[in-house]
Amino acid sequence: MNTVDTMVRLQSIYDNRTVKPVPGAKTIYLGAGWFSDQQEKTLLAVAEALLDNETVADVHIPLLNQANGEPFDLNGEFNPEFKWSYETFNSDVSAIQNTDITIGVLTAGNEDSGTAYELGYAHALGKPRVGVFFGDEPLNLMTALGVTASVDDPEKLRLIDFRHVMATQFEGKVM
C-alpha cells in the first residue's frame, strides 16, 4: 500500500477518461478508504467504473483533494497535523454538499468509519447514496440499510443511470 502511488493511479484514471457525459449527468462524491491493499484496489476499480459511465459528469475523489494537495503520509506514517485534518474535513464536507450523489465503498469486517460518516451526512442532506459493499461478513445495519441503492461489484456502476438512481435493497447480512 502506497498512498502516493494510489494518488498517481487515480489521477491517471481521471485524466484519461474517454467517456463523454450525457446531458443531465450527475456529480459524484466517492467515499472510500485507502488504508489497506484491498481498500486501494477497490477504490481504483470503483473510480474507473464511475468514470466510464456517461451519466456521471464528474467524480470528486477525496484522496485527490486533500489539504494543500498533499497526502498525509508522505513519510509512511499516519500523523496528520491538525490544520491538515481540519482543512481536509471541511473540503470533504463541502464536496458532499456540492455533489449530486454520494457513493460509499465499504468492505465487511473492514469498514472505513470516514466513509460511514460521509454516507450518513449525505443521508441527512437528503441526497441519494449508493453503497458498494464487499465481503461475506455482516455489515453494520446503519451503513447497509442507510443507502438508496447497493451494489456488490464495481462493474455494475458502469451500468447505473445516475440521473435516476433506483432504490435497491441491500441483500447481505447485517448486524
N, C-alpha and C positions, 0 to 999 in steps of 0.2 A: 504494500500500500504506500503510495507516494502522492500526496496532495498536489504538488506542483505538476507532476506527470498527468494526473487526472484533469487538472485545470487546462493543460495544453490540449489533451484529447477532447475535452468538452468544447473548447474554443474552436478546434478544428471541425468538429461535427457542426457547430453553429455556423461557422464561416463558409462551410461547403454545402450548405443547404441548396438544393436544386428545385424543390417543390415551390411553386408559386401559390400563395394563399388566394382562396376564392373570396368574393365579396361577402362580408359578414363574418369572416374568420375571427376567432376569439384569441385573446391573450391568455397565457397560462403562467401560473406560478408553480414551479416544480420543487416541492419539498421532499428532500431525501437526505439520508445520512451518507457520509463518505468516510466513516470511521473504521471500516473493515474492508477486506478484499471483496467480499460478497456485496456489500453496500455500494462500493465503487463500480463493480461490474454491472449491477442493476441500474444505477444512476445513468451510466453511459448508454445502456440499452434503451432505457425509457426516453432519454433525451433524443436519441437517434430516431426512435419511432415517432415521437411527437413532431419533430422537425421534418418528418416525411409525410405528414398529414396536411392536406390542403385546407382543412378547416381550422388550422392553427396559424394565427397571424404572427405570433411571437411567443417565445418561451423565456421567462425570467428564471435564470438558474442562479440561486444564491451563491454558490461556490465561485461563480464568475463575477459576483458583485459585492465582494466583501469590502470593508472599510479600507480606503486607500488602495484598493485593487490588489492587495497582498494577502496571501494565505497566512493564517495564524501560526502555522507550524513550520516555518522555513528551516528551523533548527532541528526538526524532527520531534519536537515535544509540544504538547498542548498546554501552552502557558500564555493565553492571550491577555493583553493589558486591558484594564477597564475601559479605556477610551475606545479601543478597537471593538470590544464586546458591545458597548453602548451604541456605537455607530452602526455596527453590523445588525444588531437587533432592530434598530429604528429603520434601517434600509429595508430589511425583510418585511417588517410590518407595513411599511409604505407600499411595497411591491404587492403584497396581498390585497391591500385596499385598492390598488390601481389596476389589477388584472381582473379578467372576467371569471376565471375558473382556477381553483387550486387543486393540484394533484399531489397526493401524498404516497410515497413509496415506503412500505413497511414490511419487514421480514419477521414472521412469527418467531418469538423467542429472542429476537434481536431488534426490537422496535426502537427507533430513534425518538427520544422524548421531544426534541425540537420539531420533528415532523408531526407528531401528535398535536403539539401546541398549534402549529400552523393550520392543520385541518380544523381544530376547534375554533380558532379565530375566524377562519373563513366561514364556518358554520354560523357563528354569532353575527357575522355581517350579512348572512342570507345568501351567500354565494354558492354556486354548485361546486361539489367536491367529488373527485374521483380517487378512489383508493386502488393502489396497485399492491396487492398482497401476495406474499410468498411464504412458503413453509408449511409444514404439517402440524405444528403446534398451535394450540388455541391462541387467538388474538384477543386483546382487551376489547370488551364489548363496546366501549366508547369510541374507539377508532374504527372497529369493524362495522358497526351499525350507524356511525355518525357521518357516513358518506352518501352522496346521491347515487353513485354508481360504483361498482367494483369490478376489477379485472384481475386475473391471475397470471397474465402473460403480457409482457411489454408489447409484443407483436399486435395484440388486439387494439392498442392505442392508435395504430396506423389506420384503423377502420372506423373508429368512432367519429360521428358527426358532432363536433364540439359546439356547433351552432345550436344544437338541440340535444342536450345531454338527457338521455332517457334513464329513469330510475331503474336500477337493478339491485337485487338483494345480495348481500354477502352470503356465500354458501358454505363457508368453512366453520370451524369450531370457534366458539367464543368462551371467554371466562369472565 
